[in-house]
Amino acid sequence: MTDQPPTAPHAEHVVDTSPTGAEITSTECPQCGAQVAGLNGRYACGICGWVNHWSQGHGDLPTAEQDPDYPGPDAPRPTALRRRRS
């Protein structure tokens, strides 16, 4: 027995979309049976709201430093949005 959550059934490779190794994958939603597509084995069903656990993807998630939009460690933190008073 493992500590890993159950995987989505019948996952299959569909399209290799970039040189970074990102791939669009698809599977059947285990909750409602709808066909769902995801990125690198990470899925969310738009019909019933089911999502698989992030650890069930086909590879590790990138770090913040690997994000092309990462501003760097010394960048100012964004300010919180303020509610408008009516």
C-alpha positions as CSV (number, residue, x, y, z in Angstrom):
1,M,0.0,0.0,0.0
2,T,1.3,3.5,-0.8
3,D,0.7,7.0,0.5
4,Q,0.0,8.3,-3.0
5,P,-3.6,9.2,-3.9
6,P,-5.2,7.1,-6.6
7,T,-4.4,8.0,-10.2
8,A,-6.8,9.0,-12.9
9,P,-7.8,5.9,-15.0
10,H,-6.8,5.4,-18.6
11,A,-4.5,8.5,-18.9
12,E,-3.0,8.7,-22.4
13,H,-0.5,10.9,-24.2
14,V,-2.1,13.1,-26.8
15,V,0.2,15.9,-28.1
16,D,3.8,17.0,-27.3
17,T,3.3,20.7,-27.3
18,S,6.7,22.3,-26.7
19,P,10.4,21.8,-26.4
20,T,10.1,22.1,-22.6
21,G,8.4,18.7,-22.5
22,A,4.9,20.0,-21.7
23,E,2.3,17.7,-23.1
24,I,-1.5,17.8,-23.4
25,T,-2.9,14.6,-21.9
26,S,-6.5,13.3,-21.6
27,T,-8.4,10.9,-19.4
28,E,-11.9,10.0,-18.3
29,C,-13.1,11.7,-15.2
30,P,-13.5,9.1,-12.5
31,Q,-16.3,11.0,-10.9
32,C,-18.7,11.7,-13.8
33,G,-17.2,9.9,-16.8
34,A,-16.6,13.1,-18.9
35,Q,-13.5,13.3,-21.1
36,V,-11.0,15.7,-19.5
37,A,-7.7,17.1,-20.9
38,G,-4.9,18.4,-18.8
39,L,-1.2,19.4,-18.9
40,N,1.3,16.7,-18.0
41,G,-1.2,14.5,-16.3
42,R,-2.8,17.2,-14.1
43,Y,-6.6,17.3,-14.7
44,A,-9.6,19.3,-13.7
45,C,-13.2,18.4,-14.8
46,G,-15.3,21.3,-15.9
47,I,-18.5,19.3,-15.5
48,C,-18.4,18.0,-11.9
49,G,-15.4,19.9,-10.5
50,W,-13.1,16.8,-9.8
51,V,-9.4,17.5,-9.8
52,N,-6.6,15.1,-9.4
53,H,-3.9,15.6,-6.8
54,W,-0.9,17.7,-8.0
55,S,1.5,14.9,-7.2
56,Q,-0.2,12.7,-9.8
57,G,1.3,14.6,-12.8
58,H,3.9,13.0,-15.1
59,G,6.8,15.1,-13.7
60,D,7.8,17.6,-11.1
61,L,6.3,21.1,-11.1
62,P,8.8,23.9,-12.0
63,T,10.1,26.1,-9.2
64,A,9.4,29.8,-9.1
65,E,12.9,30.6,-10.4
66,Q,12.2,28.5,-13.5
67,D,9.1,30.6,-14.3
68,P,9.9,33.0,-17.2
69,D,7.8,35.7,-15.4
70,Y,9.6,35.3,-12.0
71,P,10.6,38.8,-11.0
72,G,13.5,37.7,-8.8
73,P,14.0,37.4,-5.1
74,D,14.4,41.2,-4.5
75,A,11.3,42.2,-6.3
76,P,8.7,44.1,-4.2
77,R,5.7,42.0,-3.1
78,P,2.4,43.0,-4.8
79,T,0.1,45.0,-2.7
80,A,-3.2,43.5,-1.6
81,L,-6.3,44.6,-3.6
82,R,-8.5,46.9,-1.6
83,R,-12.3,46.7,-1.7
84,R,-14.1,49.7,-2.9
85,R,-16.6,51.2,-0.5
86,S,-20.1,51.6,-1.9
